[in-house]
Amino acid sequence: MLTTTDPAARREILHRHREDLIRRIAAAQASLALLDCALTCEHEDFAKCRHFQAILTERVEQATATAARPARG
């Protein structure tokens, strides 16, 4: 970011870093929600819980869809 003397280029770098950080925070929040679901599950084995399996499937589908999107910029 500091290697360029162009203020517009620096601002663009900041925007890209911000977007990346937003994506990483969203992924961490989704992971935390999944962990919380597993920890609060009343089943003896949360891996066999249909609710947990549905949430896990949803997260995997979201991650796959996000990964398949073309990068912007």
N, C-alpha and C positions, 0 to 999 in steps of 0.2 A: 504494500500500500504506500509506503514511503519512498519507494524506488522511482516513482514517476513524479514528474514536476507538473503534470497536467491535473488541475483540480477536478475536472469532470471525470477523469479516469479514476482518481482516488474515490470520488463519490460512488462511482459504479462498483468499485471493489467493495466498498462498505455495504452497498445494497446487496451484493451477492453473498457477502458474509452474513448479513442479517437474515436473508432468506434461508441460508443453510442452517443457521442457528434455530430459526423457527421450526424447520423440519426436524431437527434433532430433538428439540424440546417436545414436539408432538409425539415423536417416537418414544421418548422416555416416559411421557405421560401415559401413552397406550400400554407400555410395558408395566408401569406401576399399577394401572387399572387391572391388568391381567393377573398380576401377583396378588393384589387385594382380593380379586375374585377367588383365586385358589385358596388363599388363607382363610377366607370367611365361608368357604363351602362346607356344608354340613355332612357331605358324603365322607365315608371312611377314606376313600381314594378319590381325590378330586379329578384325577385323570379319567375316571370312568363316569364323571358327572356330565349329563347331556348339556346342561347350561354352560358349564366350563368349556366343553368341546365346541359348542356353538360360538362362543365368544372367541375362542382360539381360531376357529375357522374364519370368522369374520376378520380378525386381525391379519391373518395370513393373506386373505384375499385383498384387503386394503393395501398391505405392503407390496403385494405382487402388482396391483394396479398402479401404485405410485412408482414403482421401479420401472414399469413399462412405459411411463410417460416420457416423451422427449424432453431433454434439458432445455431450459430457456436461456437466452442470452447468447 
